[in-house]
Structures are given as structure tokens and as C-alpha cells.
């Protein structure tokens, strides 16, 4: 990527329970791109996402918007990254709107019932973007897996962070909803956000991503335009 990088990592390494999971990963990613992170099981894809967001300890340097991630307070980190983990399981029978409103927590919205006008607008925009407004008042535990997945994605979009990290957001969805989710993430990237998506579907990566990172055994072995990297 030739543009000024929004997210930089240099010499990133992670060791978990005595096992080296990531080794000397360096990357520079710019805003406005959808980046697919691919590789075999156990390659370190989830670990890379979590380390980029500062969710697990790592060696090396990470910068977001020119600032060292390690120097940012936790709330500020939470404003910079929207993180969608694998599975997005929800155990609380809350209305879908309140789940999405949790995305405003880093901005000081601690009670979904007491949102500022700005927070309400952000929640509505996020829900409209993934077409879940019709579920606003329904308990999220009553929704199908695909519907819950879209609500979870709306929560991440509601953060309005410059970087979105999505770990296998299309897993367990039917093909139509896989396409819908990737279209939403592509549109989010086109709006100026850096979106990094872990996926095992190389077809989806080739179709929607404009940059691909290939991990193998904790090493970044290839990166670039989809056809070249894959």
C-alpha cells in the first residue's frame, strides 16, 4: 500500500504458554482498504488480530494513526479499534438495539437507555448499514444465528472506529448472508475505514478484499493484491 499507513506493526511477536505463535510480523496498512487475513488453521490469524488491538501482550512495535499503541489509555484504544471476535455469542436476552449500543461504551455511553443524540445516530447508522433495524426491540437471544451475526457486526460499526478487526465474521452463515456481511464490510472500507477480516474462504477474499495477508506458522509469508498474494 503506497498511501500513508494508518496501522503499522514492526517485528511483532507473540508467545503464548511457552509457544511462539507469531514471529517477526511487520505490516503497514492504510485507511480505506479491506484486508483479508488468510492461512491454515493454527497459523496465528486470531492472535495477530488480538495483538494489533493490544488485547494480548506482544513484542515489537504497533502504531495507530502515528501513535504508539502502548502509550494509549485503554478507552482510547477501544475508540480506535472495533473488534468482532469469532462466534459472537450473546448470553443476555437484551433487545438488539441495546446490544448495538454497547459499541458506544468507549465514547462514554454506559447505559443503552440513556444515549446522547450523537450516540443514537451512530447506533441507527450501524443498524441500517447491516439491515437489522427491524430487530430493534427483539431480544437478541431470539434471533437466528445469521441475524445475531449481523447485530454483532452492527455493534462493531457503532464504535465508529478507524480500524475494524473481524475474526471470521462469515463463519456459520449461509451463503447469502456471507455475501451480505462482506458487502457491508466492503462498503465500510470504501467509507474510509481500515477493515481487516480473517477468512478461510479464499473466494470471498478474492472477491471483496483489495489486499491480502497470508500467514503460515506465525510468519507473514505473502501480502499484496489478492491474485498476487494468493
Secondary structure, 3 states (H helix, E strand, C coil): CCCCCCEEEEEEEEEECCEEEEEEEEEEECCCCEEEEECCCCCCHHHHHHHHCCCCCCEEEEEECCEEHHHCCHHHHHHHEEEECCCCCCCCCCEHHHHHHHHHHHHCCCCCCCCCHHHHHHHHHHHHHCCCHHHCCCEHHHCCHHHHHHHHHHHHHHCCCCEEEEECCCCCCCHHHHHHHHHHHHHHHHCCCEEEEECCCHHHHHHHCCEEEEEECCEEEEEECHHHHC
